[in-house]
Amino acid sequence: MSLTKSDRRQRIKFRIRKTISGSAAKPRLSVFRSNKEIYAQLIDDVNGITILAASSREKEIGKGTNVEIAAAVGKLVAEKALKAGVETVTFDRGGYLYHGRIKSLADGARAAGLKF
């Protein structure tokens, strides 16, 4: 029984989510990567709400390579988070390898002042 790519990612995602959880004080920075776009959300799992979100579809994000765009999304989500009074987060890579666009988004968020 071989798993499809999405089934494998789903298993990894569940394994990560067993240990990672977000609260109002330290929300979870969840990342979703599609072939075209990249999305990031700050989630409070205790109350079950999304605090804020940013994506590569927003007007503030310019043009560039996928890695550059991911870094810009990380910077944008960090700026929004700091405005909302959130300084530390828990990073949830969403079952993706910490590499490429995911790593770039995390580095962009760190550079803009988020701690994780």
C-alpha distances in whole Angstrom, upper triangle without the diagonal:
4,7,10,13,14,12,12,16,16,14,17,20,19,20,23,24,24,27,29,31,34,37,41,42,39,36,33,33,30,28,27,26,26,26,30,31,31,32,33,34,35,34,36,33,36,38,35,36,36,39,39,37,37,36,36,37,41,44,45,42,43,42,40,37,34,34,38,37,35,37,40,37,37,41,41,39,41,45,44,43,46,48,46,47,44,44,41,37,34,31,28,26,23,20,22,23,26,28,29,30,29,31,34,34,34,37,39,39,40,43,44,44,41,41,37
4,7,9,12,9,9,13,14,13,15,18,18,18,21,23,23,26,27,29,32,36,39,40,37,35,31,30,27,26,24,23,23,23,27,28,28,29,30,31,33,32,34,32,35,37,33,35,34,37,37,34,34,33,33,34,38,41,41,38,40,38,36,33,30,31,34,34,31,34,36,34,34,38,38,37,38,42,41,40,43,45,44,45,41,41,38,35,31,29,25,23,21,18,19,20,23,24,26,27,26,28,31,31,31,34,36,36,37,40,41,42,39,38,35
4,6,8,6,6,9,10,10,12,14,15,16,18,20,21,23,24,26,29,33,35,37,34,31,27,27,24,22,20,20,19,20,24,25,24,25,26,28,30,29,31,28,32,33,30,31,30,33,33,31,31,29,30,31,34,37,38,35,37,35,34,31,27,28,31,31,28,31,33,31,31,35,35,33,35,38,37,37,40,42,40,41,38,38,35,32,28,26,22,20,17,14,16,17,21,22,23,24,23,25,28,28,28,31,33,33,34,37,38,38,35,35,32
4,5,5,6,9,10,11,13,14,16,17,19,20,22,24,24,26,29,32,35,36,33,30,27,26,22,20,18,17,16,17,20,21,21,23,24,26,28,28,30,28,31,33,29,30,29,32,31,29,29,26,27,28,31,34,35,32,34,32,31,28,25,25,29,28,26,29,31,29,29,33,33,31,33,36,36,35,38,40,39,40,37,37,35,31,28,25,22,19,16,14,14,16,20,20,22,22,21,24,26,26,27,29,31,31,33,35,36,37,34,34,31
4,6,5,6,9,10,11,12,14,16,17,18,20,22,22,24,27,30,33,34,31,28,24,23,19,17,15,14,13,14,17,18,18,20,21,23,26,25,28,26,30,31,28,28,27,30,29,26,26,23,23,25,28,31,32,29,30,29,27,24,21,22,25,24,22,25,27,25,25,29,29,28,30,33,33,32,35,37,36,37,34,34,32,28,25,22,19,16,14,11,11,13,16,17,18,18,17,20,22,22,23,26,27,28,29,32,33,34,31,31,28
4,5,5,6,9,10,10,12,14,15,16,18,21,20,22,24,27,30,32,28,25,22,21,17,15,13,12,12,13,16,17,17,17,19,20,23,22,25,23,27,28,24,25,24,27,26,23,23,21,22,23,26,30,30,28,29,28,27,24,21,22,25,24,21,24,26,24,24,28,28,26,28,31,30,30,33,35,33,35,32,32,30,26,23,20,17,15,12,10,10,13,17,18,18,18,17,20,22,21,22,25,26,26,28,31,31,32,30,30,27
4,5,5,6,9,10,11,12,14,15,17,19,20,22,24,28,30,32,29,26,22,22,18,17,15,15,15,17,20,21,20,20,21,22,24,23,25,23,26,28,24,26,25,28,28,25,26,24,25,26,29,33,34,31,33,32,31,28,24,25,28,27,24,27,29,27,27,30,30,28,30,33,32,31,35,37,35,36,33,33,31,27,24,21,18,16,13,10,12,15,18,20,21,21,19,22,25,24,24,27,29,28,30,33,34,34,31,31,28
4,5,5,6,9,10,11,13,14,16,18,19,21,23,27,30,31,28,25,22,21,18,17,15,15,16,17,21,21,20,20,21,22,24,23,26,23,27,28,25,27,26,28,28,26,26,24,25,27,30,33,34,31,32,31,30,27,23,24,27,26,23,26,28,26,25,29,30,28,29,33,32,31,34,36,35,36,32,32,29,26,22,20,16,14,12,8,10,12,16,17,19,19,17,20,23,22,23,25,27,27,28,31,32,33,30,29,26
4,5,5,6,9,10,10,12,14,16,16,18,20,24,27,28,25,22,18,18,14,13,11,12,13,15,18,18,16,17,17,19,20,20,22,21,24,26,23,23,22,25,24,22,22,21,22,24,26,30,30,27,29,28,27,24,21,21,24,23,20,22,25,22,22,26,26,24,26,29,28,27,30,32,31,32,29,29,26,22,19,16,13,11,8,5,7,10,13,15,16,16,14,17,19,19,19,22,24,23,25,28,29,29,26,26,23
4,5,5,6,9,10,10,12,15,15,17,19,23,25,27,24,21,18,17,14,13,12,13,14,17,20,19,17,17,17,18,20,19,21,18,22,23,20,21,21,23,23,21,22,21,23,24,27,30,31,28,31,30,29,27,23,23,26,25,22,24,26,23,23,27,27,24,26,29,28,27,30,32,30,31,28,29,26,22,19,17,13,12,8,7,10,13,15,18,19,19,16,19,22,21,21,24,25,25,26,29,30,30,27,26,23
4,5,5,6,9,10,11,13,14,17,20,23,26,28,24,22,19,19,16,16,15,16,18,20,23,22,20,20,20,20,22,20,22,19,22,24,21,23,23,26,26,24,25,24,26,28,30,34,34,31,34,33,32,29,26,25,29,27,24,26,29,26,25,29,29,26,28,32,31,29,32,34,32,33,29,30,27,23,20,18,14,13,10,8,11,13,16,18,21,21,18,20,23,22,22,25,27,26,27,30,31,31,28,27,24
4,5,5,6,9,10,12,12,15,18,22,25,26,22,20,17,17,14,14,14,15,17,19,22,21,19,19,18,19,20,19,21,19,22,24,21,23,22,24,24,23,23,23,24,26,29,32,32,29,32,31,30,27,23,23,26,25,22,24,26,24,22,26,27,24,25,29,28,27,30,32,30,31,27,27,24,20,17,15,11,10,8,5,8,10,12,15,18,18,15,17,20,20,19,22,24,23,24,27,28,28,25,24,20
4,5,5,6,9,11,10,12,15,19,21,23,19,17,13,14,11,11,11,13,15,18,20,19,17,16,15,15,16,15,17,15,18,20,18,19,18,21,21,19,20,20,22,24,26,29,29,27,30,30,29,26,22,22,25,23,20,22,24,21,20,24,24,21,23,26,25,24,27,29,27,28,24,24,21,18,14,12,9,8,5,4,8,11,13,16,18,17,14,16,19,18,17,21,22,21,22,26,26,26,23,22,19
4,5,5,6,9,10,12,15,18,21,23,20,18,14,15,13,14,14,16,18,21,24,22,20,19,18,17,18,16,17,14,17,19,17,19,19,21,22,21,23,23,25,27,29,32,32,30,33,33,32,30,26,26,28,27,24,25,27,24,23,27,27,24,25,29,27,25,28,30,28,29,25,26,23,19,16,14,11,11,9,8,12,14,16,19,22,21,18,20,23,21,20,24,25,24,25,28,29,28,25,24,20
4,6,5,7,9,12,15,19,22,23,20,18,15,16,14,15,16,18,21,23,26,24,22,21,19,19,19,18,19,16,19,21,19,21,21,23,24,23,25,25,27,29,31,34,34,32,34,34,33,31,27,26,29,28,24,26,28,25,24,27,28,25,26,29,28,26,29,31,29,29,26,26,22,19,15,14,11,11,10,9,12,13,15,18,21,21,18,19,23,21,20,23,25,24,24,28,29,28,24,23,19
4,5,6,6,9,12,16,19,20,17,15,12,13,11,13,14,16,19,22,24,22,19,18,16,16,16,15,16,14,17,19,18,19,19,21,21,20,22,22,24,27,28,32,31,29,31,32,30,28,25,23,26,25,21,23,25,22,20,24,24,21,22,26,25,23,25,28,26,26,22,22,19,15,11,10,8,8,8,7,10,12,13,16,19,19,15,16,20,18,16,20,22,20,21,24,25,24,21,19,16
4,5,5,7,10,13,17,18,15,13,10,12,10,13,14,17,20,23,25,23,20,18,16,15,14,12,13,11,13,16,14,16,16,18,19,19,21,22,24,26,27,31,30,29,32,32,32,30,26,25,27,26,22,24,25,22,21,24,24,21,22,25,24,21,24,27,24,24,21,21,18,14,11,11,8,10,8,9,13,15,15,19,21,20,17,18,21,19,18,21,23,21,22,25,25,24,21,19,16
4,6,8,12,15,18,19,16,15,13,15,14,16,18,21,23,26,28,26,23,22,20,18,17,15,15,12,14,17,16,18,19,21,22,22,24,25,28,30,31,35,34,33,35,36,35,33,30,28,31,30,26,27,29,26,24,27,28,24,25,28,27,24,27,29,27,26,23,23,20,17,13,13,11,13,12,12,16,17,18,22,24,24,20,21,24,23,21,24,26,24,24,28,28,27,23,21,18
4,7,10,13,17,17,14,14,11,14,14,16,18,21,24,27,29,27,23,22,19,18,17,15,15,12,14,17,17,19,19,20,22,22,24,25,28,30,31,34,33,32,35,36,35,33,29,28,30,29,25,26,28,25,23,26,26,23,23,26,26,23,25,28,25,24,21,21,17,14,11,11,10,13,13,13,16,17,17,21,23,23,19,20,23,21,19,22,24,22,22,25,26,24,21,19,15
4,7,10,14,14,11,10,8,10,10,13,16,19,22,25,27,24,21,19,16,14,13,11,11,10,12,15,14,16,16,17,18,19,20,22,25,27,27,31,30,28,32,33,32,30,27,25,27,26,22,23,25,22,19,22,23,19,19,23,22,19,21,24,21,21,17,17,14,11,7,8,7,10,11,12,15,16,15,19,22,21,17,18,20,18,16,19,21,18,19,22,23,21,17,16,12
4,7,10,11,9,8,6,10,10,14,16,20,23,26,27,24,21,18,15,13,11,9,8,6,8,11,11,12,13,14,16,17,19,21,24,26,27,30,29,28,32,33,33,31,28,26,28,27,23,24,25,22,20,22,22,18,19,22,20,17,20,22,19,19,15,16,13,10,8,9,9,12,12,15,17,19,18,22,24,22,19,20,22,19,17,21,22,19,19,23,23,21,17,16,13
4,7,8,6,4,4,8,10,13,16,20,23,26,27,24,20,17,14,11,8,6,5,5,7,9,9,10,10,11,13,15,17,20,23,25,25,28,27,26,30,31,31,30,27,26,27,25,22,22,23,20,18,20,20,16,16,19,17,14,16,18,15,15,12,13,11,8,7,9,10,13,14,16,19,20,19,22,24,22,19,20,21,18,16,20,20,17,18,21,20,18,15,14,12
4,5,5,5,7,11,13,17,19,23,26,30,30,26,23,20,16,13,10,8,5,6,6,8,9,10,11,10,13,16,19,22,25,27,26,29,28,28,31,33,34,33,30,29,29,28,24,24,25,22,20,21,21,17,17,19,17,14,16,17,14,13,11,13,11,9,9,12,13,17,17,20,22,24,23,26,27,25,22,23,24,21,19,22,22,19,19,23,21,19,16,15,14
4,6,6,9,12,14,18,21,24,27,31,30,27,24,20,17,13,10,8,5,8,7,8,10,9,10,8,12,15,18,21,25,26,25,28,26,27,30,33,33,33,30,29,29,28,25,24,24,21,20,20,19,16,16,17,15,12,13,14,11,10,9,11,10,10,11,14,16,19,20,23,25,26,25,28,29,26,23,24,25,22,20,22,22,18,19,22,20,18,15,15,15
4,6,10,12,15,19,22,25,29,32,32,28,25,21,18,15,11,11,8,11,10,12,14,13,13,11,14,17,19,22,26,27,26,29,27,27,31,33,34,33,31,29,29,28,25,24,24,22,19,20,19,16,15,17,15,11,12,14,11,9,7,9,8,8,10,14,16,19,21,24,25,26,24,27,28,26,23,23,24,21,19,21,21,17,17,20,19,16,13,12,13
4,7,9,12,16,19,22,26,29,29,26,22,19,15,13,9,9,8,10,11,12,13,13,13,11,13,15,18,20,24,26,25,27,26,26,29,31,31,31,28,26,26,25,22,21,22,19,17,18,18,14,13,16,15,11,12,15,12,11,7,8,6,5,7,10,12,16,17,20,22,23,21,23,25,23,20,20,21,18,16,18,18,15,15,18,17,14,11,10,9
4,6,9,13,16,19,22,26,26,22,19,16,12,9,6,5,5,8,9,11,11,10,9,8,10,12,15,17,21,23,22,25,23,23,27,29,29,28,25,24,25,23,20,20,20,17,15,17,16,12,12,15,13,10,12,14,12,11,8,10,8,5,6,9,10,14,15,18,19,21,19,22,23,21,18,19,20,16,15,17,17,14,15,18,17,15,11,11,10
4,6,9,13,16,19,23,23,20,16,13,10,8,5,5,7,8,11,12,11,11,9,10,11,11,14,16,19,21,21,24,23,22,26,27,27,26,23,22,23,21,18,18,19,16,14,16,16,12,12,16,14,11,14,17,14,14,11,12,9,6,5,6,6,10,11,14,15,17,16,19,20,18,15,16,17,14,12,16,16,13,14,18,17,16,12,12,10
4,7,10,13,17,20,20,17,13,10,7,6,5,7,9,11,14,15,14,12,10,10,10,9,11,13,15,18,18,21,20,19,22,23,23,22,19,18,19,17,14,14,15,12,10,13,13,9,10,13,12,10,13,15,14,14,11,12,10,6,6,5,6,8,10,13,14,15,14,16,17,15,11,13,14,11,9,13,13,10,12,15,14,14,10,11,9
4,7,10,13,17,17,14,11,8,6,5,6,7,11,11,15,16,13,12,10,11,11,9,11,12,14,16,17,21,20,19,22,23,23,21,18,17,19,17,13,15,16,12,11,14,14,11,13,16,15,13,16,18,17,18,15,15,13,10,9,7,5,6,6,10,11,13,13,15,16,13,10,13,14,11,10,14,14,12,14,18,17,17,14,14,12
4,7,10,13,14,11,7,6,5,7,9,11,14,15,18,19,17,15,13,14,12,10,10,10,12,14,15,19,18,16,19,20,19,18,14,14,16,14,10,12,14,10,10,13,13,11,13,16,15,15,18,20,19,20,17,17,16,12,11,8,6,6,6,9,9,11,11,13,13,10,7,11,11,9,9,13,13,12,14,17,17,18,15,16,14
4,7,10,11,9,6,5,6,9,12,13,16,17,20,21,18,17,14,16,14,11,11,9,11,13,15,19,19,17,19,19,19,17,14,14,16,14,11,14,15,12,12,16,15,13,16,19,18,18,21,22,21,23,20,21,20,16,15,12,10,8,6,9,9,12,12,13,13,10,9,12,13,11,12,16,16,15,18,20,20,21,18,20,18
4,7,8,6,5,6,9,12,15,17,20,20,24,25,22,20,18,19,17,14,12,10,10,12,15,18,18,16,18,17,16,14,11,12,14,12,9,13,14,12,13,16,16,15,18,20,20,20,23,25,24,26,23,23,22,19,18,14,12,10,9,10,8,11,12,12,11,8,8,12,12,11,13,16,15,16,19,20,21,22,20,21,20
4,5,5,6,8,12,14,18,19,23,23,27,27,24,22,20,21,19,16,14,11,11,12,15,18,19,16,18,17,16,14,11,13,15,13,12,15,16,14,16,19,18,18,21,23,22,23,26,27,27,29,26,27,26,22,21,18,16,13,12,13,11,14,15,15,13,11,11,15,15,14,16,19,18,19,22,23,24,26,24,25,23
4,6,8,11,15,18,21,23,27,27,31,31,27,26,23,25,22,19,17,13,12,13,16,19,20,17,17,16,15,13,10,12,15,13,12,16,17,15,17,20,20,20,23,25,25,25,28,30,29,32,29,30,28,25,24,21,19,16,15,15,13,15,16,15,13,11,13,16,16,15,18,20,20,21,24,25,25,27,26,27,26
4,7,10,14,17,21,23,27,27,31,31,27,26,23,24,21,17,15,11,9,10,13,15,17,14,14,13,13,11,8,12,13,11,11,15,15,14,16,19,18,18,22,23,23,24,27,28,28,30,28,29,28,26,25,22,20,17,17,18,15,17,18,17,14,11,14,17,16,15,18,20,19,20,23,24,24,26,25,27,26
4,7,10,14,17,19,23,24,28,27,24,22,19,20,17,14,11,7,6,7,10,13,14,11,13,12,12,11,8,11,12,9,9,12,12,10,13,15,15,15,18,19,19,20,23,24,24,27,25,25,25,22,22,19,17,15,15,16,14,16,17,16,13,10,12,15,14,12,15,17,16,17,20,21,21,23,22,24,23
4,7,11,14,16,20,21,25,25,22,20,17,18,15,11,9,6,6,8,11,14,14,11,13,13,13,12,9,10,11,8,7,10,10,8,10,13,12,12,15,17,16,17,20,21,21,23,21,22,21,18,18,15,14,12,12,14,12,14,14,14,12,8,9,12,11,9,12,14,13,14,17,18,18,20,18,20,19
4,7,11,13,16,18,21,21,18,16,13,14,11,8,6,4,7,8,10,14,14,12,15,16,16,15,12,13,14,11,9,11,11,8,9,12,11,10,13,15,14,15,18,19,18,20,18,19,19,16,16,13,12,11,11,14,13,15,15,16,14,11,10,13,13,10,12,15,13,13,16,18,17,19,17,19,18
4,7,10,13,15,18,18,16,14,10,11,9,6,5,6,9,11,12,15,15,13,17,18,18,18,14,14,15,12,10,11,11,8,8,11,10,7,10,13,11,11,15,16,15,17,15,16,15,12,12,10,10,10,10,14,13,15,14,16,15,12,10,13,12,9,10,13,12,10,14,16,15,16,13,15,15
4,6,10,12,15,15,13,10,7,7,6,4,6,9,12,14,13,17,16,16,19,21,22,21,18,18,18,16,13,14,14,11,10,13,11,8,10,13,11,10,14,15,13,15,13,14,14,11,11,10,10,11,11,15,15,18,17,19,19,15,13,15,16,12,12,16,14,12,15,17,16,16,13,15,15
4,7,10,12,12,11,9,6,5,5,6,9,12,15,17,16,19,18,18,22,24,24,24,21,20,21,18,16,16,16,13,11,13,12,8,10,12,10,8,12,13,11,12,9,11,11,8,9,9,10,12,13,17,17,19,18,20,21,18,15,17,17,13,13,16,15,12,14,17,15,15,12,13,13
4,6,9,9,7,6,4,6,7,9,12,15,18,19,19,22,22,22,25,27,28,27,24,23,24,22,19,20,20,16,15,17,16,12,13,16,13,11,15,16,13,14,11,14,12,9,10,11,10,13,13,16,18,20,20,22,23,20,17,19,20,16,16,19,19,15,17,20,19,18,15,15,14
4,6,6,6,5,6,7,10,12,15,18,22,23,22,26,25,25,29,31,31,31,28,27,27,25,22,23,23,20,18,20,19,15,16,18,15,13,15,16,13,14,11,14,13,10,11,13,12,16,16,19,21,23,22,25,26,24,21,22,23,20,18,22,21,18,20,23,21,20,16,16,15
4,6,5,7,8,10,13,15,18,20,24,25,25,28,28,27,31,33,33,32,29,28,29,27,24,25,25,22,20,23,22,18,19,21,19,16,19,20,17,17,15,17,15,12,11,13,12,16,15,18,20,23,22,25,27,24,21,23,25,21,20,23,24,20,22,25,24,22,19,19,17
4,6,8,11,12,15,17,21,23,27,28,28,31,30,31,34,36,37,36,33,32,33,31,27,28,28,25,23,25,24,20,21,23,21,18,20,21,18,18,16,18,16,14,14,16,16,19,18,21,24,26,25,29,30,28,25,26,28,25,23,26,26,23,24,27,26,24,21,20,19
4,6,9,10,14,16,20,23,26,27,26,30,29,30,33,36,36,36,33,32,33,31,28,29,28,25,24,25,24,20,21,23,20,17,20,20,17,17,16,19,18,16,16,18,17,21,20,23,25,28,27,30,32,29,26,28,29,25,24,28,27,24,25,28,26,25,22,22,21
4,7,10,13,14,18,20,24,24,24,28,28,28,31,33,34,34,30,30,31,28,26,27,27,23,22,24,23,19,20,22,19,17,20,21,17,18,17,19,18,16,15,17,16,19,17,20,23,26,25,28,29,27,24,26,27,24,23,26,26,23,25,28,26,25,22,22,21
4,6,9,11,15,18,21,21,21,24,24,25,28,31,32,31,28,28,29,26,23,25,24,20,20,22,20,16,18,19,16,15,18,18,14,16,15,18,17,15,15,16,16,18,17,21,23,26,25,28,28,25,23,25,25,22,21,25,24,21,23,26,24,23,20,21,20
4,6,7,11,14,18,18,17,21,21,21,25,27,28,28,25,25,25,22,20,21,20,17,16,18,16,13,15,16,13,12,15,15,12,14,13,16,16,13,14,15,14,16,16,19,21,23,23,25,25,22,20,22,22,18,18,22,20,18,20,23,21,20,17,19,18
4,7,11,14,18,18,17,20,19,20,24,26,28,28,25,25,24,22,20,20,19,16,15,16,14,11,12,13,10,9,12,12,9,11,10,13,13,12,14,15,15,18,18,21,22,25,23,25,26,22,20,22,22,18,18,21,19,16,18,21,18,18,15,17,17
4,7,11,14,15,13,16,16,16,20,23,24,24,22,22,21,18,17,17,16,13,13,13,11,8,10,11,7,7,11,11,9,11,10,13,14,12,14,15,15,17,17,21,21,23,22,24,23,20,18,20,19,16,16,19,17,14,17,19,16,16,14,16,17
4,7,11,11,10,14,13,13,17,19,21,21,18,19,18,15,14,15,13,10,10,12,9,7,10,11,8,9,13,13,12,14,13,15,16,13,15,14,14,15,15,19,19,21,20,21,20,17,16,18,17,13,14,17,15,13,16,18,16,17,14,17,17
4,7,8,7,11,10,10,13,16,17,18,15,15,15,12,10,12,10,6,8,10,7,6,9,10,8,10,13,13,13,16,15,16,17,15,16,15,15,15,16,19,18,20,19,20,18,15,14,16,15,11,13,15,13,11,15,16,14,16,14,17,18
4,5,6,10,10,8,12,13,14,15,12,13,13,9,9,11,9,6,9,11,9,8,12,13,12,14,17,17,17,20,18,19,20,17,18,16,16,15,15,18,17,19,18,18,16,13,13,15,14,11,13,16,13,13,17,17,16,18,17,20,20
4,6,8,9,6,9,10,11,11,9,11,10,7,7,10,8,6,10,11,10,11,14,15,14,16,19,19,20,23,21,22,22,20,21,18,18,17,17,19,17,19,18,18,15,12,13,15,13,11,14,16,13,14,18,18,17,19,19,21,22
4,7,9,7,9,11,13,14,12,14,14,10,11,13,11,9,13,14,12,13,16,16,16,18,21,20,21,24,23,24,25,23,23,21,20,19,19,22,20,22,22,21,19,15,16,19,17,14,18,19,17,17,21,21,19,22,21,24,25
4,6,6,9,11,14,16,14,16,14,11,12,14,11,9,12,13,10,11,15,14,13,16,18,17,18,21,21,22,23,22,23,21,21,21,21,24,22,24,23,23,21,17,18,20,18,15,18,19,16,16,20,20,18,20,20,23,24
4,5,7,10,13,16,16,17,15,12,14,15,11,11,14,14,11,13,16,15,14,18,20,18,20,23,23,24,26,25,26,24,25,24,25,27,26,27,26,25,23,19,21,22,19,17,20,21,18,18,22,21,19,22,22,25,26
4,6,10,13,15,15,16,13,11,12,13,9,9,12,11,8,11,14,12,12,16,17,16,18,21,21,22,23,23,25,23,24,23,24,27,25,26,25,24,21,18,19,20,17,15,18,18,15,15,19,17,15,18,19,23,24
4,7,9,12,11,12,10,7,9,10,6,7,10,10,8,11,14,13,14,17,18,18,20,22,21,22,23,22,23,21,22,21,22,24,22,23,22,21,18,15,16,18,14,13,16,16,13,14,17,16,15,18,19,22,23
4,7,10,11,12,9,7,11,11,8,10,13,12,12,15,17,16,17,20,21,21,23,26,25,25,26,25,27,24,25,23,24,27,24,25,23,22,18,16,18,19,15,15,18,18,15,17,20,18,17,21,21,25,26
4,7,9,11,8,7,11,12,10,12,15,15,14,17,19,19,20,23,24,25,26,29,28,28,28,27,28,25,25,23,25,26,23,24,23,21,17,15,18,19,15,15,19,18,16,18,21,20,19,23,23,26,27
4,7,8,6,6,10,10,10,12,14,15,15,18,20,20,21,24,25,26,28,30,28,28,28,27,27,24,25,22,24,25,22,22,21,18,14,12,16,16,13,14,17,17,15,18,20,18,19,22,23,26,26
4,5,5,6,9,10,11,12,14,15,16,18,20,21,23,24,26,27,29,30,28,28,28,26,26,23,23,20,21,22,19,19,18,15,11,10,13,14,11,13,16,16,14,17,20,19,19,23,23,25,25
4,6,5,6,9,10,10,12,14,15,16,18,20,21,22,24,26,27,29,26,26,25,23,23,20,19,17,18,19,15,16,15,12,9,7,10,12,9,10,14,14,13,16,18,18,19,22,21,23,23
4,5,5,6,9,10,11,12,14,15,17,19,20,21,23,25,26,27,25,24,23,21,21,18,18,15,17,18,15,14,13,10,6,5,8,9,6,8,11,11,10,13,15,15,16,19,19,21,20
4,5,5,6,9,10,11,12,14,15,17,19,20,21,23,24,26,24,23,23,22,22,19,20,18,20,21,18,17,16,13,10,8,11,11,7,9,12,11,9,12,15,13,14,18,18,20,20
4,5,5,6,9,10,10,12,14,15,16,18,20,21,23,24,23,22,22,21,21,18,19,17,18,20,17,18,16,14,11,8,11,12,9,8,12,12,10,12,15,14,14,18,18,20,21
4,5,5,6,9,10,11,12,14,15,16,18,20,21,23,20,20,19,18,18,15,15,13,15,17,14,14,13,12,9,6,7,9,6,5,9,9,8,10,13,13,13,16,15,18,17
4,5,5,6,9,10,11,12,14,15,17,19,20,21,19,18,18,17,17,15,16,14,17,19,16,16,14,12,10,8,9,8,5,4,7,7,4,7,10,9,10,13,13,15,16
4,5,5,6,9,10,11,12,14,15,17,18,20,18,18,19,18,19,17,18,17,19,21,19,19,17,16,14,11,12,12,9,7,10,10,6,8,11,10,10,13,14,17,18
4,5,5,6,8,10,11,12,14,15,16,18,17,17,17,16,17,14,15,14,16,19,17,18,16,16,14,10,10,12,9,6,9,10,7,8,12,12,11,13,13,16,16
4,5,5,6,9,10,10,12,14,15,16,14,14,14,12,14,11,13,13,15,18,16,16,14,14,13,10,9,10,8,4,6,7,5,4,8,9,8,10,9,12,13
4,6,5,6,9,10,11,12,14,15,14,13,14,14,16,14,16,16,19,21,20,20,17,17,16,13,13,13,10,8,9,8,5,5,8,7,5,8,9,12,14
4,5,5,6,9,10,11,12,14,13,14,15,15,17,15,17,17,19,22,21,22,19,19,18,15,14,15,13,10,11,12,8,8,11,11,8,11,11,14,16
4,6,5,6,9,10,10,12,11,11,12,11,13,12,14,15,16,20,19,20,18,19,18,15,13,14,13,9,10,12,9,7,10,11,9,10,9,12,13
4,5,5,6,9,10,10,9,8,10,10,13,12,15,16,18,21,20,21,18,19,19,16,15,14,13,10,10,11,8,5,8,9,6,7,6,9,11
4,5,5,6,9,10,10,10,12,13,16,16,18,19,21,25,24,25,22,22,21,19,18,18,16,13,13,13,10,8,10,10,7,8,8,12,15
4,6,5,6,9,9,10,13,13,16,16,18,19,21,24,24,25,23,24,23,20,19,19,18,14,15,16,13,10,13,14,10,11,10,14,16
4,5,5,6,5,7,9,9,13,13,16,18,19,23,23,24,22,23,23,20,18,18,18,14,14,15,13,10,12,13,10,9,8,11,13
4,5,5,5,6,9,11,15,16,18,20,22,26,25,26,24,25,25,22,20,20,19,16,15,16,14,11,12,12,9,8,8,11,13
4,5,7,9,13,14,18,19,21,23,25,28,28,29,27,28,27,24,23,23,22,18,18,19,16,14,15,16,12,11,11,14,17
4,6,9,12,13,16,17,19,22,23,27,27,29,26,28,28,25,23,23,23,19,18,20,18,15,16,17,14,13,12,14,17
4,6,10,11,15,17,20,22,24,27,28,29,26,28,28,26,24,24,23,20,19,20,18,15,15,17,14,12,11,13,15
4,6,8,11,13,16,19,21,24,24,25,23,25,25,23,21,21,20,17,16,17,16,12,13,15,12,10,8,9,11
4,7,11,13,16,18,21,24,24,24,21,23,24,22,20,19,19,16,14,15,14,11,10,12,11,7,5,6,9
4,7,10,13,16,18,21,21,22,19,21,23,21,18,17,18,15,13,14,14,11,10,13,12,9,6,5,6
4,6,9,12,15,17,18,19,16,19,20,19,15,15,16,14,11,13,14,10,10,14,13,11,7,6,5
4,6,10,12,14,15,16,14,17,19,18,14,14,16,14,11,14,15,12,12,16,16,14,10,9,6
4,6,9,11,12,13,11,14,15,14,10,11,13,11,8,11,13,10,11,14,15,14,10,10,7
4,5,8,9,11,10,13,15,14,10,11,14,12,10,14,15,13,14,18,18,17,14,13,10
4,6,6,7,7,10,12,11,7,9,12,10,9,13,14,13,14,18,18,19,15,15,12
4,6,9,10,12,14,12,9,12,14,13,12,16,17,16,18,21,21,22,18,18,16
4,7,9,11,14,13,10,13,16,15,14,18,19,19,20,23,24,24,21,21,18
4,6,8,10,10,7,10,13,12,13,15,17,17,19,21,22,23,21,20,17
4,5,8,9,7,9,12,12,12,14,17,17,18,20,22,23,21,20,17
4,7,8,6,5,9,10,9,11,14,14,14,17,19,20,17,17,14
4,6,6,5,8,10,10,11,13,15,15,17,19,20,19,19,16
4,6,5,6,9,10,11,12,14,15,16,18,20,19,20,18
4,6,5,6,9,10,10,12,14,15,16,19,17,19,17
4,5,5,6,9,10,11,13,14,16,17,15,16,14
4,5,5,6,9,10,11,12,14,16,14,14,13
4,5,5,6,9,10,10,12,14,14,15,14
4,5,5,6,9,10,11,13,11,13,13
4,5,5,6,9,10,11,9,10,9
4,5,5,6,9,10,10,10,10
4,5,5,6,9,9,11,12
4,5,5,7,6,8,9
4,5,5,5,6,8
4,5,7,9,11
4,6,9,12
4,6,10
4,7
4
